[in-house]
Amino acid sequence: MQTRLTVPISAQNIDQAKQQIKEARDCGAEMLELRTDYLENLTVDMVRELVADIKKAPGGNLPVIVTCRDKAEGGMREYPQQLRIDVLVAGLKAGAEFIDFEFNSYMPTSNQARIRVALSQSLKGRLILSAHSFESRFPSISMLRRRMAIVAPAAIPKIVYTANHINDCFDAFDLLHNTGGDRIVFCMGKAGIISRIIAKKLGSFLSFASLDQQSATAAGQLTIEQFIKRYHYHSINAQTGLYGVIGSPIAHSLSPAIHNTGFTAAGLNKLYLPLLVEGGSEEFDNFLRGILARGWLGFEGLSVTIPHKENAYRYITVKNGQVDPLSRRIGAVNTIVTGPDGRLRAYNTDYSAAMDSITSAANITRDGLKKMPVSIIGAGGISRTIVAALADTGAEITIFNRTLSRAENLADEFNCRAAPLKDLPDTTAKLLINCTSVGMYPNIDETPVPQEYLKKDMVVFDTIYNPAQTLLLKQAKKAGAKTIDGISMFVNQALAQFKFFTGQDGDRDMMRKVVTENLGH
Ligand code: NAP
């Protein structure tokens, strides 16, 4: 069953609407929704003209939905109910394939009668019966679906609600999975974004995409460009394997762009999503339990980022999954896959990524790091991972941090030294690593290490990847030091994840290009 990528036309006047219709066609829309409630001074003649315009356009007859949304259910303007029905009837007469009318508005028998007559006089017209909840989930969407089917058995039910948390999306997934035929179910809001994409895998009748951010008609609507280019909409089908990165915030993660480009280049039917899991361990557990209980969703592998790496480690150990020894020492994982035995396996690709970046740039083996004096600035999550990995090689580590007690705790755990930032001038390190966010976009004129401390015989590694060339790295280069940027570590961890996800080697240059291009935006 085809899930039509549907673009709402949300213009204020006829000329603007015609322009949007043309742009939607050019962008690859598979269906249009005329949101006539956005038009100023709406008349039935305007609707006739627009439907006729769509129908006679060269290059294909796009199916069209005519909607005049009730203000109480998210309509743009307050139009009288009689006009709203007149508009739908006119739309059908002009050749529209679908009209959308709210379930609540349809309940009065007089309204039903007019709509039924208009539908019976139309050769192909069908009713989309819609229900919206802008605050939260419906008490029972399966019950709502049954009530809709009783009132209008031939209609396409459309059930849309705001997901206040990603875990609210499971109701929508279950309804799509448990019902057949034409139906539209998805969630609004940023927590509901994935439901708009997964809707295609689960065979929803349509999914909405806006022309651009400004013309979106509902919260969380993706643009048609994001759908097609980032989420490879046309390749999604019932067999598509799902992957994603769990984190909060997650909207700016580069992982979906990297992995989706990698999957497509390798010709794999896999899709990688941003999974916004807000809250703490309870919400994380509920999400993981939710997707694991629904094998039909097809999740095959997950990345995990801030703030859930420790939650992921705890979940996997409690569930008796497999975790490698160094990840155990770090107490955090960033990759989860299901092994061939059905057991969950978790890995930390950050530490091997950091080590690979260091050894290849400095042209040394891991053994060569033994006894090497290393200064690490910062004592947060990424510092912990790099300290654990370097301590494993026998490097002589000093951790410098703004909050000394944090550095001391980390140093105690991994048997190294701690010092306040003011002691940095005395560093005799051969390897200096910035694990703070100082110098990260937008504060690109900052550096955690004054220029005079940087020496020719040092290797300087900045874990920040936005920008790639931080002030620290620019100044280190000037001093004649070897430098390593954060992109190399980011790409290394993505390559390791890609291998766990697919069993194949990813393309390093392509991944680096995707990161650089996306940072450029
Ligand atoms: P985190 O846990 O929040 O730790 C942040 C660290 O930065 C803490 O040590 C903090 O010191 C220090 N810090 C923050 N602002 C500071 C300031 N104004 N002056 C001095 N110190 C300051 O963060 P994280 O997860 O470790 O991430 C740190 C950096 O690593 C980020 O910039 C991120 O871009 C980078 N990173 C890179 C990759 C990659 O693949 N390349 C992966 C993950 C993270 P206090 O303890 O005193 O607060």
Residues whose N, C-alpha, C, O or C-beta is under 5 A from the ligand:
A	BS01	NAP	G378 A379 G380 G381 I382 S383 R402 T403 R406 C435 T436 S437 V438 M440 T463 I464 Y465 G486 M489 F490
